[in-house]
Amino acid sequence: MPLKLIHKMKLVTEAATLEVTVAKEGGPLNSAVEVASTGSDDASFKDAALTPGPATKALDSKNSYGLLWTIAFARKGAATLTAKVTTASGQTQSVKTRKVSGAAGDVVSRMIFIP
Amino acid sequence: MNFPRAIVSILGFVALALEGPLPAQSSGDPCSFDGGVAEYLEALGDQGVAGEDVTPESLRKGALRGFTAATAAEVHNRPSGDGVGGGILDSYQKFFLALQVGTVSEEGDALVFNLRPDLLDFAEMGEGSLRALVRKPQLFGPLSEAFDALPENTGSDRKGEIESEFTDTDDVEYQFRWQFGGGASNSISEQLAQEIFEASYSTDVQPAQAEAARKLLDVKVRMDALLRGGGARAVSAVCKSSEFLNLRDEYTSILTEIGKNMRALKANLDKLGYENIGDLIEGQPTFALDLTRRERAREAGPAVTSARLLFQMGSRSLSSFKRWAKRNGKDFGAKDFGEYLTRPGASPDSRSYLTLSADYSETERFSFALAEDGLSLDLPKSKVISASLAVGHKLSKERRSHIDLDARYENATGDPNRNNRFVSTLSWTQKLSDQLATMAGGSNLVVSVVYANRPEYRGDVDKELSLRAGLKWSVDTDKKSSE
């Protein structure tokens, strides 16, 4: 079984929901997520909504989405973002995870695309 | 010491199951990238953003580094105890990675397995941590010296034979820490950090990041269309086209914009004292109990058990902030945090600390004999108790000067160098100007007064004040604990 390091998000083909969660280790650290859409349904998730989360948003199958995640570290720590797409029936269609570590004072960003 | 065989077998199986080729992650040359657009763009971000507008922090840390490349490199570079890939230590590491029971890191010459902190969270009763340090086993020092005393090549041959039989797990140290006090402030510090972050991010940064996200997505969509138009599925199929290269340049320039946004966020956070929160947590009155057990193969040395009780506090702490806010009718939150940081003792440049500790350690008896070589070594069981006090205070606003008192008592059975030994040192450290540092060959001037309860414990001094006391001065580059 190969160790898969790239997790591709499957194409969203039906009514679906995006669930975004940020898990924190160490810290304090804080983050925010900007959700860009090719339609007109952009969204912005604040730190308090992301942890423990999930912050949710309905997805339109006609659109593509991009998530820009910004993280600041008040103290050494690590944060893991999980972006999950679930169908109307509650089934998980796809999951993508990214982890970042940082020292006190670091400010970093990450980008994720759906699909 | 060895892990139970059954566990070793299970770990080995897990590791084998995870073996496999790692995908190519190079995004420098798009033609060598056989993935899709999304992976390519994320990997492009992995390399960081170029250009003068990017923050030093983002460049230093590779601010836009991605999970995929970082993880691939981490897995590739992860060390094994014997320096050779595929050992049992690799299996343990992959076990941790796969089951997410903890993390693995390198500290000096040791490979460290850290159990996930949330597994040892005792809520109001404090928090614990458990970790195992796996060191490369070496022949026990006194035994090595005994072999060296043997004639001709006998000693080195014997040493070589023994060392070749060491396994990766023949020197393991288990460390458990229970901490009470510092952890209790978690919710307060998190709330404070969140308030400051929200205030810093929701200004001009949030709309700029939202705009950058839209632009990045737009480039990605146009790249997707380019690929579909050519009937291609991978970046490598259109990598040389001018349309693709233009889009890539556009994407890179958006990454530079994100660098600007991060710099703006960093400036906002700095203004509100965000980075000081870590110091305030460190300064919380904290009790800690450390328990350590080091187990080694017989020839690598005796087992050692130790315990340490520690109390520490600093003048900058969340408790101090809370008291100040209550006393002065201020907000115990982001609003008045900056004002608190300007008061004496709370400023990053004029803080104090206190550390008290008591230690006990016990080393098992060590016995080894090789009759045919006439070698015999028998070291009795030994115990050491010690206690120490450390107090420090910064004397100037620019962090250029501080004074520290360190006092230590210890008593070791069977060790004449540590029998009823008390030594105290009062030091004044002055950071030198760049010009003086160049001339003096070091960045700090340190002047110390040393006192010991016996003349033989005092050590060398530059000026003798009495048999038990002396004055020392030096210029060094060592970073002091209170720096």
Interface residues (C-beta under 8 A of the other chain):
Chain A: M1 P2 L3 L5 I6 K8 M9 E25 G26 G27 P28 L29 N30 A32 E34 V35 A36 S37 T38 D42 S44 K46 D47 A48 S64 Y65 G66 L67 L68 T70 A72 A74 R75 K76 T97 R98 K99 V100 G102 A103 A104 G105 D106 V107 V108 S109 R110 M111 I112 F113 P115
Chain B: A17 L18 E19 G20 P21 L22 P23 G35 G36 A38 E39 L41 E42 G45 T55 E57 S58 K61 A63 L64 R65 G66 F67 T68 T71 A72 V75 P117 S189 E190 L192 A193 Q194 I196 F197 E198 S200 Y201 V205 Q206 Q209 A210 A212 A213 R214 L216 L217 D218 K220 V221 D224 I258 N261 M262 L265 K266 L269 Y274 E275 I277 G278 I281
